[in-house]
Amino acid sequence: MATSKLISTKELTGVRVLGGKNGTKRIGKIRRFVFAPGQRRCVGFIVKRPDFLWMFHRKDMFVSIEGYDLEDGRVVVRNEPGATDRAACKALGINWDECVLWVGLPVMCEDGTAFGTVGDVTFNRYTGVVESFETDGGATANALLGKRVVPAEYIMGFRRGMGVAISQTSQAGQETEEVELGAILVSDEVKNLTAEGGVAEAAGKATAVAVDKVQTTVDAAKPVVSKAAKKTGEVVNKGAYATGKQIARSKGMFSEFKEEYDKARGTKSDDAPTKKTTTKKTTTKKTTKKKEPDNMFAAFKEEFDKANRGE
């Protein structure tokens, strides 16, 4: 939890909220943040209260930016009439029906250029004045392209009639079926802001070095073909070149393999010349034969190993 006057929505989201006379009663956890319609200011947050006996829904509570304290990493609501709900709105001089939930709204320029949605908003925890916010393009886009940090001077405010459909609220925490478009409007200067923290940015800083290293690695991985190998047409790719480890032996490989396999199985090759052989019954001595591979894949592996050893 931040110890300075600046704090962010990301830091406060999910924080446990206490209240009551002694400040020890569990109220719920912070769920959303409310912003004034015509200002760059957070006016408070909405607390999600747990259902009573896990069955009966409890209405969410609105806590004013001026109605809480931070104690030991928790939010403690002050025991004052103007700290929550309608009394808080009256004390702040705001109309709840016109307030906006910034986080999640699209970020757009006047010409319709979009920069993702509003992500983490940093603001003064005493006054609610917004310092900046980060754009959020989703987990994948954030990891690859990074995020833009939009300073307060580039934020024009909430604009109706553009962006995405938003839900209207008639009172604190109560949504209605009325829907209209809305977005956070920013100035054209945002187009010149550089996204930070993405893989693309990190890669861009060392493009020349990376290209040089890749080229060197590829050249080193190319298989060296000897004169003898060129003559016989048998070339073995021993490196992770192109699309991975592949056997690139030339013509004749499979025919040679079939002969070896037939030998291992004790059968005759189809194209081998037939010879008349006389079988003699030997009852005295049994010749010990070298154990041959049991299957085609074992025999194939032997041939592949031989090729790698240059046999």
Sequence and secondary structure as in RCSB ss.txt:
>XXXX:A:sequence
MATSKLISTKELTGVRVLGGKNGTKRIGKIRRFVFAPGQRRCVGFIVKRPDFLWMFHRKDMFVSIEGYDLEDGRV
VVRNEPGATDRAACKALGINWDECVLWVGLPVMCEDGTAFGTVGDVTFNRYTGVVESFETDGGATANALLGKRVV
PAEYIMGFRRGMGVAISQTSQAGQETEEVELGAILVSDEVKNLTAEGGVAEAAGKATAVAVDKVQTTVDAAKPVV
SKAAKKTGEVVNKGAYATGKQIARSKGMFSEFKEEYDKARGTKSDDAPTKKTTTKKTTTKKTTKKKEPDNMFAAF
KEEFDKANRGE
>XXXX:A:secstr
   SSEEEHHHHTT EEEETTTT EEEEEEEEEEE TTSSBEEEEEEE   BTTTB    EEEETTSEEEETTEE
EE SSGGGBHHHHHHHHT  GGG B  TT EEE TT  EEEEEEEEEEETTT BEEEEEEE  HHHHHHH B EE
EGGGEEEEEEEEEEEEEEEEETTEEEEEEEEEEEEE GGGGG   BS HHHHHHHTHHHHHHHHHHHHHHHS   
 HHHHHHT     S  TTSS     TTHHHHHHHHHHHHHT   TTS           S         SSHHHHH
HHHHHHHHHT 
